[in-house]
Structure formats: structure tokens, C-alpha cells
Amino acid sequence: MKKEDLLSDEFLKQFKTGEDLNGFLAQLQKRGIEAILSGELDSHLGYEKHEKTISSNARNGFSNKKIKTSFGESEIQVPYTFPYNPLYRCLS
């Protein structure tokens, strides 16, 4: 889906109330934050998810964190590495 498609009248018709729209925007923000964190980890490790590497620093799953956003409280999945990666300590 192109970004322009998100602004089409047909797409926006599905939101009948402000609550519907806010729920969608909250999910969009949550997924955006998770994608940004994943991209930061790609950059930090020097390789993308599922790529082979010779580094001893590797992805090792996710931890769940609650954050407060403009849309209220949200629970996101924060990727982490093994050995421990202090890059994400600020989200603890």
C-alpha cells in the first residue's frame, strides 16, 4: 500500500467515529515505533534480521515494554541482543 492510499476517501470511510480513527492511529504509532527500534538494531549490529553474520552479538528475541504516547499507554515489543545490549537500557 502506498502512503497516498492512506489518505484516499475510500480508505478513510472505514472510520465511523473519532474512537475508530484514534484506535487506528495508536496501532500505526505502535507499529512505527517497533519498526524504528528494529531498524536501529539493524544499524547497531551491522546486519539485517535473518542475515548470516560472524559477529558474537546476535538478536535474541523481544521484551515487552509499556510506553506512554499521545494516544495513551501502549505495549511494544523491543528487540534485544545477546550478549546484553545497553543501547536499549533506556527503555527498561
Secondary structure, 3 states (H helix, E strand, C coil): CCHHHHHCHHHHCCCCCHHHHHHHHHHHHHHHHHHHHHHHHHHHHCCCCCCCCCCCCEEEEEEEEEEEECCEEEEEEEEEEECCCHHHHHHC
